[in-house]
Amino acid sequence: METIIQILARELNQNPQYVENVVSLLDEGSTIPFIARYRKELHGSMDDTILRELEDRLQYLRNLEKRREEVKGAIEGQGKLTEALASAIDGAATLAEVEDLYRPYKPKRRTRATIAREKGLDPLAELLYAQMPDCPDPLEAAAGYVDPEKGVETAEDALQGAADIIAETVSDDAAVRKTLREFILRRGEAVAAAAGEEDSVYRLYYDFRQSVARMQGHQVLAINRGEREGFLRVSVSADREEALILLRRAVVRPGTKAAAFIRAAVEDAYDRLLYPSLEREVRNMLTDEASEGAIHNFALNLRPLLMQPPVKGCVTMGLDPGYRMGCKVAVVDGTGKVLDTTVVYPTHGERQREACIETLTKLIHRHGVTRVAIGNGTASRETEQMTVELLRRAGGGASYMVVSEAGASVYSASKLASEEFPEYDVNLRSAVSIARRLQDPLAELVKIDPKAIGVGQYQHDMPQKRLDEALSGVVEDCVNSVGVDVNTASPSLLQRVSGLNAATAKNLVKYREENGAFTSRKQILKVPKLGPKAFEQCAGFLRVPESKTALDNTAVHPESYAAAEKLLSLTGHTLSDVSAGKLGDLDGQIKDAGAERLAEACGIGVPTLLDVAKELQKPGRDPRDELPPPMLRTDVMEIKDLRPGMVLTGTVRNVIDFGVFVDIGVHQDGLVHISQISKGKFLKHPSEAVSVGDIVKVAVLEVDEKKKRISLSMKQAT
């Protein structure tokens, strides 16, 4: 039998030794970002996605192993564990297979079969179910089990009890269940119908049939929600006669005297026990698969959203639009520090709009505002139109961008926001958050529950623990791939750093406040409750720009400092050259000298050598700077301005199963259906071609101004 290491190696197509090394590192408490970045020699440079898949699968296989032992122990406690059964349990590849094998031995509530057993009808059921050639006629056999004291008044009563026992036995048979489950998955249909006369967003599913095998994840989640909200009746249908043929073939022995009796018991088992149970199982399987797909899609969208290039060093004005409560305004400096706040009312009439422009113009000139971030919620369109006029009158070349305000209201009312901005009103906090989202999306969005960021489908229908784990993993990977300035980062950002948690992040900030800025990485070890193991995990991801040692402001881990200095020495450089950016063509020197020879001389592996060299050439680099910059605007369009055939540039806001939503600057995102994404290439999923944050060219196909629907095409824009 394969070991867990062998299974993981086969499934992930990885070297078993690398897999074993990763498992050991995980068991020692190492985090995925640390393993991915600083232990490449031990795992063959697997990326964080594969490592997280390995971690998830490892947990499943360990749970499976634990459940196997629990089941064998429970059956052995009943004195019914045979070598064959133990072997079958050990060989079960999934939790579902283990549960199927355990089913006959699982304690049950009182059923028709258990009542029949209490009446002593087990031997009769076993005799008839064996269907031996010399088996007597069922009615004759049943006559010997009539016992009025036990409630068996007639032979027919005995037969009915035996039939109930046989029906449950067939229903509990693991092989039978597997055969029928596969049949339903292969040949069954998902069916949805209207539960009443009322129109709803689920009208597409009021008369819906689709092969179970071809059900899309978004369809499964939609009909589940429609059923839960009372608009749909949902079922799984399968050809009963075909299923019964499979069942009879597995159970009934033609030609025996008991064959007709067993056939009737089998039909009862199918109708009363097997099919209802398997229908629930199949629907649960579809839901689990759809949920995993949706979680994967959410994570896929979240990563590029968090990794959007920051608009650094600009004094930024954040506008949180609104009607009744007005537009909340916050001006922050290039580091995100709040300089000014106010509330204006651009939607309360022409006089108020003019007053708004006058007030904001003064703020722009007073603080040197060069960027404006507008939240995309209520009254965003009117605020955007006002902003275009504001920037025209203010002059100075300022530009604006509409940013997602998803989760801003949740954050502004949170305990975290009240601790960060105790002097500001809840509404003004959201304006600050919107401004900072433009300056550094990652640093601001980590303060918000990832589910509230709004780049997925049906996130509230997902298994919340699994969703939280997946999204937290994405946030952790993004934060650590960028790195964190230990002297300016918020506790929210720091707690996402490998090896740190909420408590150590707060301790670090408190130490910083009491002792001043950190001046070296070594000083981090003085933070209370941040021990050597936590330091090992976090040190490489924390940047110390104020340090006299250039290496403290790179992703070079302290454990590799000696190797970095040796590399510099061997290539004729010093640490001063690193700070001054005078390393020249270090990559060329490494290639000429031989990476393996240099790595051996430095006492590290080649992957680590190349990573160190990359960092030495760009100390303090931000990987987000290498991505296309966000699209800033100075003018505004409306949906009424759109015409079929127009080619526009937009930003991808969401990627879902059936298409892509693109912001083209008219407040209402347009949909590019999956069929309109790529010319001449079949896509299984839109994420194969685009990601959230991508700048794309689109052609307008159709505009429904009344319903606010815009149909776009990417392939017709090229």
N, C-alpha and C positions, 0 to 999 in steps of 0.2 A: 504494500500500500504506500502511495506517495506521502511524503512528509509535507507539512505546510510550506517549507522553503521550496521544495520541488514544485509544488502546485503554483506558487507565486512566480517562480522563475519561468515555468511553462506558459502561464497565462499572460505574463507581461513581456515574454520573450527577452528575458534578461539572464545574465550569468548567475548561477545559483550562489556563488561566493559573494557576489555583489549584493544579492538579496539578503543573504545571511548577515552581511555587515550592516545593512540598513536596519534590519530587525534588531540587531544588537544595540545600535545607536539609539533607536527609538525606545528600547527597553531601559537604556541608561538615562533617559530623560532629555535627549537631544530633540530640538525642534526641527521641523521640515526646512525652514529657511536656512538654519545653520548647517544642516546636513547637505542641502543642495549647494550651498556656497562654499563651505570650508572643508568638506570631506569628499571631494570629487574623486580622489584616487581610490577611495574605498567602495564607491558605487558606480564607477565608470561614467561619471558625469550625467547621471539621470537628471532630468529637469524637475522642478517642483510639482508639476502636474502629475508626472509618473510616480513620484514619491508619495504624493497624497493618495493616488489610486492604490499604491502598494499598502499604505497605512490603513485605508478603508477596508481593503480586501483581507488584510491580516486580521483586523478586528472581527470581520465576518467569520473567517475560517476558525479563529479561536473560539468564538461563540458557538460555532457548529460543533467543534470538538467537545466543548463543555456540555452542550446539549446531548450529544451522543452518549457521553458517560452518565448523565442524569437519567436518560431514558433506559439505558441498560441496567442501571441500578434499580430503577422503579420496577422493571419487568422481573429482574432477578429476585426482588423482594416478594414477588407473587409466586416465585418458584417456577416460572414459565420461560426462562431465558435458555434457549438452545444454542448450540454452536452455530448453526445455520443462521438463526435470527441475529446473533451477535455480529456475525460476519456481514450480514446485510446492512445492519445499522452502521457498522464501521465503514462500509463502502458507499453509504448515502452521500451524494455530492451536494445536497442542499438541505436546508432546514425543513422544507416542505416534504422531502422524501423521508426524513427522520420522523416527522410527525405522522406521515402515512403509516409507517411501520409500527409506530407506537399506538396508533388509533384503536386496534382491537383490545389493547391492554389498559387503555386510559380509563380512569374512573368516570362513569357516566351518571347522569341524572336517571331517574327511573323511567325506562322506556317500555314499549310493548314487549320487546325481546327479554328484558330483565324480569318482567312480570311472568313471562312464559317459563323462564328458567327457574323462577321461584316455585313454579308448579311442577317442576321435575321433568320438563319436556326436552331438556338438552339431549338426552340419548336418542330420542325419536328424531330430532332435527339432524343429529350427526349421522344416524342410520340412513335417512333419506338423502341427505346432501352427498353422502359417499357415492350414491348411484351405482352400487355394485350390480353385476349381472344377476345375482341371486336375491336382490332386494325384493321384499314382498310388496304387494300392492299397498300404497300409502294408507288407504282407509283401513285395511286389515291390520297394518302395523300400528295404526293409531288406536285401535280398539283396546290394545293392552295397556294404554296410558289413561284410560278413563278413571277418574278418581274424584267423585263429588266433594270429598272433604277438602281437596286442594283447589276446587273450583273448576275442575274439568268434567263437565256434565256428560259430554258426548264425544264420540270419535272425531266429529267435525271440529269441536272445540280444541281437541288435541292437535289436529292438523293445522288449525289456524295459529296456535301457539308456535308450532314447529316452523310454520311459514314465516312468522315474525322473527324468529331466531335466525333463520336462513337469510332473510332479507337484510338483517343487520350485519350478519357475517359477510355477505357479499359487499355491502356498502363499506365495510371496514377493510376490505382486501386491498393492500397497497398496489398490487399489480393491476387490479381492475380499475382503481381510481386513476392510476397513471395513464392507462389506455384511454379511458373516457375523457380525462382532462386534455390529453393531446388531441383527441378527436374534436372537442369543442373549440380548442384554440385554432385548429386547422380548418374546420368546416362550419363553426358557429357564426352567428351574426349578432351584432349589437343592434338593438331596436329601441327607438325612442318615439314617443307619441305625446301629443298635447294632453295635459291632465284636465283641461277645462276649455272654456271659450275665450278666455282673456288673452289679448295680444301681449307679447313681451319680447325682450331681446333674444329669447330662445326660439323664435319662430322658425329659424332655419332647421331646428330639430323636431318640429311638430309632426313630421312624417319622415322619419330617418331610419335607414337600414344600412349597415356597413359590415363587411366581413370583419370578424374579430381580428384576424391576422393583419388586416390593413388599417385598423383604427389608428388615427393620429393622436398624439398626446393631448393636443389642445381640444380635440373632439371629446375625448374621454373626460377631461376636466370640466368642459362646458356642460355635458349632459349630467355629470354628477352634481354640479352646482344647480342646474335647472331642476333636477329631481329633488334636491334638498330644499329648494325654495318653493316647491309645490307646483311648478309649471310643466313638468315632464313626468311621464311614466316610463321607466327604463327597465329593460330585461335583456337577457341573452337567449337567443333561440337556437336550437339545433334539431336536425331531423331525428325524431324519436325512433323511427323504425330502423334507421341506419345504426343508431346508438345501441338499440336492443339486439341487432344482429351481432355486433361486436361483443356485447355482454353475454348473449347466449353461447357464442362460440367459445368464450372463456370459461363458462360455468356449466352449461347443460351438456349431458352425455346422451345423445339421441339413442333410442332403442331400448332404454331401460324402463321399468315400470314407473319409476319416479320422475321421468323426464318432464311430463306435462305439469306435474305438481311443482317441480323446480323452476320450470319456465314461468309459471304464474308468480312464484315467489320473487324471481328475478325482475319481472316487470314491476311488481310492487316496490322492490328495492330501488329501482331506477326512478319511478315517479315520486315516491314518498321521501326517499332518503338521498340517493345519489345525485340526481339532477339539481335539486334545490341547493345542496351543499356545494356542488361543483360550480354552479352558476355564481354563487357568492365568491368562491375561490377565484374564478376567472375574472370577475369584476374587480376583486381586490388586486389580482396580478396586473390587470390593465391600469388600475389606479396607481399602483406602486411604480410601474414602468413610466407612466405619464408624469408622475411626481418627480422621479429621478431625472427624467428628460427636462422638465421645467426647472428643476434646481440647477442642473448643468447649464441650461440656457441662461438662467439668472446670473450664475457665476461668470459665465462667458461674457455677458454684457457688463457686469460690474467691474471687471478688471480694466477694460479700456476707459470706462468712465472715471475710475479712480486715478488712472494714469494719464489723464488729460494734461497736456503741457500747461504749466502755470504761467500767468502773466505777471512776471516778477518785477518788484521794485517800482511799481506805478501807484501813485495816489489814486485811490478808487472810490467812487461813489456807489453805494448800494441802494437800490430802490425796491422796496417791497410794496407793490401796487395794492390798491384797495378802493372800494367805493365809499361806503358809509364812514369808515374809520380813517379815510384818507390814505395817502401814499407815505409810508415811513421811509426816512432817509438817514443814511449813515455814511460818513466819509472816514476812510481809514488810510493810514500812511502805507508806505511800501512794505512794512513789516506786519501790517494788519492791526496796528494800534489805532484805536478810535480817536479821531480828531474832532468830530462834530456830529450832531444829530439834530433832526427836526422832523416835523410832519407837515406835508403840503396837501392841497386838495385839487388836483388837476381835472377831476371829473365833476366838480360842483359848479360848473358854469364858466363862461368866458372870462369874467373878472377874476375868479379864483385861479383859473388856468394861467392868466397873465401874472398874477401875484406869485404863483408857483415858479414860473420861469424866471422871474426877477430874483426870487429868493435863492434858487439853485444856481443861477448865474453868479451871484455873489459868493456862494460857497466854492464854486469852481475856481474863480479868480483868487479867492482868499487862500485856498489850500493847494492850488496848482493841480487840480484834478485832470487826469489824462484818460481815464477809463471809467465807464459807467456800466454797472451790472444791474440788469432788470430781471426781477423774478417773473416766472412765466405763468403765474396764477391769475386770479380774478383781477380784471381791469388792466391786465398787462398790455393789451393792444392800445388802449387809450394812453397809457403811460409811455409806451414806445413812441407813439406819434408825437407826444409832448417832448420827449427826449430829443428827437430829430430836430425839432424847432429850437429847443434849448441849445443844442450843440452848434447849430447854425448861427445863432445870435451870439453865443459866448466866444466863438472863434477859437483859435489855438490848436486845432487839429485833434481834438478829443474824439474818441469813438466809443461805441457801446456794444454790448453783447447780451442777449437774452439767455439767462441761465435757469436750469431747473431748480425750483424751490421745493422740490419734494423733500419732505421731512423737516423743513425749516421751522414750521410752526411747532412740530413735536419737540425739536431741539430747544427752541426759544422758551418753551414752558417747562423745560426739564430742570432737574436739580443741578445738573452740570452747568447749564447756561446761567442759572441764578448765582452759582459760585463764581463763574467767570465774569459776569456783568451784573453785580448786585445793584449798581446805581442806575441801571437802565430798565425801562418798561419792557414787558414781554414783547410787544410789537417792534420796538426798536432793535431788540436783539436779533430778530429775524433779518432786518436790514443789514446788520453787521455781518451775519452769516452769509447773506447773498453776495456782499462785496468780497468777502474772503474766498468764496467759492470760485470766483474768477481769478483771484490772486494765486491760490494754491488749493485746487479741488481736493487733493488727497488729505491735507492737514485738516480741512474743514469737514469733509464728509465722514471721516473716522469718528466724529462725535455723534453720528446718527446711527440708529439701528439700520443695518444694511437693507432690511426688508422694506423700510420706509423710503428708500431712494427711488423706487419705481422704475426699474429696468427689467421687469420680468412679467410673467403671466400667472394669475391665480396664486400669488405667493401666500395668501392667507388660507388657502386650501391645502398647502403642503404640510407634511410632517414637520412641525416647527423645530424640533431638536435637530433633525437632519439638515434642514435648511440653514439653521443658525451655524451649524458646524461647517457646512460648505462655504457659506458667505464669509464667515470669520476667517477661514483659511485663505480666501482670496484677499481679504483686507490685510491679513498678516503678510502674505507674499508681496503685495504691492508696497506696503510700508517698508519692509526690509530690503526690497530691491532698490528703493530710492535712497534709503538711509535717513537718519534723523539727527538734526542739530541738537545736541544734548543741552545746550544753553538757552534755546528758545522754544523747544517743543512743549506742547501742552501735555498734561497727564493722559488725556485721551489718546494722543498719538504715541506717547511713550509706552503705554501698556500694550500696544500692538507689536512692540519690538520683541524679537526672539529672546526668550529667557526672562522677560519682565511680565509683571501682572499689575493689577490695579493698585495693590498695596505698595509694591516696590517702585512703581512709577510716581506715586504720591510722595514717597520717601525721597526719591531723587529730586523732585521739584522742591520739596521742603529744604533739603540740604543745599540746593542751589540758592534758594532765597536767603538762607541763614549765613552762608559762607561765600556768596558771590559766585561768579561764573566758574565753571570747571576749566582748568588750564591744562589738563592732561587726561588721557583715558585711565591711567592708573588711579587717579583720584576717585574714579567711580566706585572703586572697591571700598571707599570709606562710607558709602551710603549704607545706613542701617538695614539689616536683613537682606542685603544684596551680596551673597556669598560667591565663592570661587566658581561654582558651577553656573550660576546665573550670569556672572561676568564673562565666562567663556562663551556662553550662548549669545550675549548681547553686544559685547565689546566691538565687534567688527561692523555692527550696524549703526553705532552711535558715532557721530562726527563731533570733533572738538576743534572748531575753527580758531579758537583763541590759543591753542597749544603751540609751543615753540617747536614741536616735532611735526613735520609735514605729514608724517604717516598717520597721525591722529585724526587727520581730516580726510582720510581715504577709507576705502573698504578693505584695506589690508588688515588682517587680523593681527593683534599683538603677538600671537604665537609665531607669526611669520616675519616679524620685524627684522630679526637677524638675517633671515634669508633675503629680504628686500635690500638690506644694506650691503650684503654680499654681492647681490646681483648688480647693484649700482657700482660697487668697487670693480667688479670684473669687466664692466662695460665702460669704465673710465668716468663715472659720474659720482656726485655727492648728493646728500639730502638737500643742500642749498639749491642744486639744479632742479630738484623736484618742485620746490616752492616757487622758483623763478620760471618754471615751465621751459627749461632748457635741456631737455633730454634728447632732443633731435629725433632721429629714426631709431628708437630703441627696439622696435619690432624687427627692423632690418638687421641690427646688430645681433639679436638673439638668433635669427635665422642663419646668419653667417657663422656664428660661433657654434650653433647646434643646440636646440632647446633641451634635448636629453642630457647633453654634457653639462650645460649650465645648471639644469635642475639638480643633477647629481652633486655638482659642486656646492650648490646652495642648500642641499639637504632636504629638498622638497620634490614633489612630483611635477610633471610637465603641466597638467591643468592648473595647479596652483601657481606655478611660475608665470604662465601666460596671464592669469588673473592679476597677479601682483604687478606685472609689467603694464597692463592696461590701466591700473589705478595710478601708478607712478607717473604716467604720461598725462593724466587728467585728474589731478587731486581735487576733491570736492565736487566732482562731476555729478550731474543729475541726469539719469537716463531719459527722463521725460523731455529734456531739451532737444533730443535727437528726433522727436516726433514732429509732424506738421503742426504749426501753431493754430490756436483756435481762430475761428472766423469772426472778426469784429466788423461791425456795420456803422454806416453814417447816415443811411437812408432807410425808408420803410415802405413795404408793399402791403396791400390788402388782398383778401381772397378775390374780391371783385376785379382786381387788376389782372388776374391770371387768365390765360388763354391757351387752349390746346396747341401744342407745338412749341411753346416757349421752353427754352433751355435755361435752367437756373443752377446755381451752386448752393448746396445745403449741407447740413450736418446731421449725421445719423444719430437719432435719439434712442431708438430701441430696436432690437433684433429679436423677432419671435419666429415661431415655427413656420408661419405662412408668408412672411414678408418682413419688410423693413420700414420703420417710420422715420421720415426725414423732415427736419426743420428747414424750410425754405424762406423763412422770414416773414410769414404771413399769419403768425400766431397759431394757426391750425396745422399740425404736422400732416404731411401727405404720406400715403401708403404706396410703397413699391412692392407689388406682389412678387412672390418668389420666381414666377415665370418671367418677370420683367427685369430681373437683376443682371443676368449674364447672357451675353450673346454667344450662341453655339456651344454652351457648356451646361450639362444637366447638374443641378444642385440638389443634394439631399436636404440641405438646410442652409438658410441664408448666411449663417455664420461662416460658411466656407468661403464667402466672397467679401463680406464687410463686417466691421465691428463698430460698436458704439463710439462716437467721437470722430469717425472718419469723415473727411470732407469729400463729397461726391457731386458729380454733375447729373442732373435729372431733367427729363423732358416731361412736360405736363400732358397727360393723356385726357383727363376728364375732370371737370369741376362741378360739384353740386353745392352751390352757395347756400341753399336753404338748409340742407342737412350737414353742411360744413364738412364735406368729404372731398378729398383731393386724391386723384389717382395719378401716380407718377411712373416713369420708366427710366431705368438706368441704361438699359441696352439700346434704347432709341436716342440717347443723348450722346452716344459715342460715334 
